[in-house]
């Protein structure tokens, strides 16, 4: 989806800018790698890029990455690839919503700095656990097969079209 799209936050429609080419490459890359990791995991499913997810009545968002539990269909991991032209909604508005719904895992994937911020849900909200950069690897004990080199995730063109 390289077109503008909308999300609904607390009943208000928010128009989002079309993602840039680098954003889309990173989305495709992380989806492909996670899909491989989840082939033998029956407890989770990965949704298509920017599938509509209803988090609460009146709030429907389109995360770049969503893993849901097979049993309940609820998201347990959401990843947002930050777009330099349209970052406020992801980094402030939606992050606050994710905290309010007590999302267990949030990945903020930031091509501006080639890093990934890993948040874990706690009784007190989202807690920053790690900031992964060039020499690090993305792993999670809930996805035993997951082992993505951050340098591989951000490899490729530096500039958008």
matplotlib code that plots the C-alpha trace (Angstrom):
import matplotlib.pyplot as plt

x = [0.0, 1.8, -1.2, -2.5, -4.7, -6.8, -7.0, -9.7, -8.5, -11.2, -13.8, -11.7, -10.4, -6.7, -5.3, -1.9, 0.7, 1.7, 4.8, 8.1, 9.9, 12.4, 9.6, 7.9, 11.2, 11.7, 8.0, 8.3, 11.6, 10.4, 7.2, 9.1, 11.6, 8.9, 6.7, 9.6, 10.1, 6.4, 6.0, 6.4, 4.7, 1.0, 0.2, 0.6, -0.3, 1.1, -1.4, -0.8, 1.0, -1.3, -4.3, -7.0, -7.0, -9.7, -8.1, -11.2, -14.6, -13.9, -10.2, -9.1, -5.4, -3.3, 0.1, 2.9, 3.3, 0.8, 1.2, -2.0, -2.6, -4.2, -6.6, -8.0, -7.2, -5.8, -2.6, 0.4, 3.1, 2.8, 5.6, 5.5, 8.1, 8.5, 8.1, 10.1, 7.3, 4.5, 5.9, 3.8, 0.8, 3.0, 5.4, 3.0, -0.7, -0.7, 2.1, -0.2, -3.1, -0.9, 0.1, -3.6, -4.7, -1.7, -0.1, 2.5, 5.2, 5.8, 8.6, 9.3, 11.4, 13.1, 14.8, 15.8, 18.4, 18.6, 17.5, 14.6, 13.2, 11.8, 9.0, 7.5, 4.1, 4.2, 1.4, 2.5, 2.6, 5.1, 8.7, 11.7, 13.8, 16.3, 17.4, 18.9, 21.4, 23.7, 25.6, 22.6, 20.1, 16.4, 15.2, 12.3, 11.9, 8.3, 9.5, 12.4, 13.3, 13.6, 17.1, 17.3, 20.5, 19.6, 22.1, 20.2, 16.8, 18.0, 20.3, 19.6, 18.8, 19.2, 16.9, 13.2, 12.2]
y = [0.0, 3.1, 5.3, 7.6, 5.7, 6.5, 5.2, 6.0, 7.0, 7.5, 8.1, 10.6, 9.8, 10.5, 10.6, 9.1, 10.0, 7.4, 5.5, 6.1, 3.4, 2.6, 2.3, -0.3, -2.2, -2.5, -3.6, -6.3, -7.4, -7.8, -9.5, -12.0, -12.8, -13.1, -15.2, -17.7, -17.7, -18.4, -21.4, -23.7, -21.5, -22.4, -19.9, -16.7, -15.5, -12.5, -10.2, -8.6, -5.2, -2.5, -4.8, -3.0, -3.8, -2.8, -2.0, -0.6, 0.7, 3.8, 3.0, 1.1, 1.3, -0.1, -1.1, -2.0, -5.3, -7.2, -10.5, -11.9, -14.9, -17.7, -18.4, -14.9, -13.0, -10.2, -8.4, -9.2, -7.6, -4.5, -3.0, 0.5, 1.5, 5.2, 7.5, 10.8, 12.7, 11.3, 10.1, 11.9, 9.5, 6.4, 7.7, 9.6, 9.0, 5.3, 4.5, 6.0, 3.8, 0.7, 1.5, 2.0, -1.4, -3.0, -4.3, -6.9, -6.0, -2.9, -2.5, 1.0, 0.5, 3.7, 4.0, 7.6, 6.3, 2.6, 1.4, -0.6, 0.3, -2.7, -2.0, -4.6, -4.1, -3.8, -3.1, 0.5, 0.8, 0.2, 0.0, 0.5, -2.7, -2.2, 0.1, -2.2, -0.7, -1.8, -4.6, -6.0, -8.7, -8.6, -11.6, -12.4, -15.3, -15.7, -16.3, -18.8, -18.9, -15.1, -13.8, -10.8, -8.8, -5.1, -4.3, -6.7, -5.1, -1.6, -2.7, -1.1, 2.4, 5.2, 7.8, 7.7, 8.5]
z = [0.0, -1.2, -1.1, 1.7, 4.1, 7.2, 10.8, 13.4, 16.8, 19.4, 16.7, 14.8, 11.3, 10.8, 7.3, 6.9, 4.3, 1.7, 3.0, 1.3, -0.7, 2.1, 4.6, 2.3, 1.8, 5.5, 6.0, 3.4, 4.8, 8.4, 7.3, 5.2, 8.0, 10.7, 8.4, 8.1, 11.9, 12.6, 10.3, 13.3, 15.8, 16.2, 18.9, 16.7, 13.3, 11.4, 9.7, 6.3, 6.3, 7.6, 8.2, 10.0, 13.7, 16.1, 19.5, 21.2, 20.1, 17.9, 17.5, 14.4, 13.3, 10.6, 12.1, 9.7, 11.6, 13.8, 15.4, 17.0, 19.3, 17.4, 20.3, 20.8, 17.7, 19.9, 19.0, 21.3, 19.2, 17.0, 15.0, 13.5, 10.9, 11.5, 8.5, 8.8, 7.1, 9.2, 12.6, 15.2, 14.9, 15.4, 18.0, 20.2, 19.5, 18.7, 21.2, 23.9, 22.7, 22.7, 26.3, 27.3, 25.9, 27.7, 24.5, 25.5, 22.9, 20.7, 18.2, 16.9, 13.8, 12.9, 9.5, 10.4, 12.8, 11.7, 15.1, 16.7, 20.1, 21.9, 24.5, 26.8, 28.5, 32.3, 34.8, 34.7, 30.9, 28.1, 29.3, 26.9, 27.2, 24.4, 21.6, 19.0, 16.4, 13.7, 15.4, 17.4, 16.6, 17.0, 19.2, 21.4, 23.8, 22.6, 19.1, 19.5, 15.8, 15.6, 15.0, 12.7, 12.3, 12.5, 9.8, 7.5, 8.4, 7.3, 4.4, 1.1, -0.2, 2.3, 0.7, -0.3, -3.8]

ax = plt.figure().add_subplot(projection="3d")
ax.plot(x, y, z, "-o")
ax.set_aspect("equal")
plt.show()
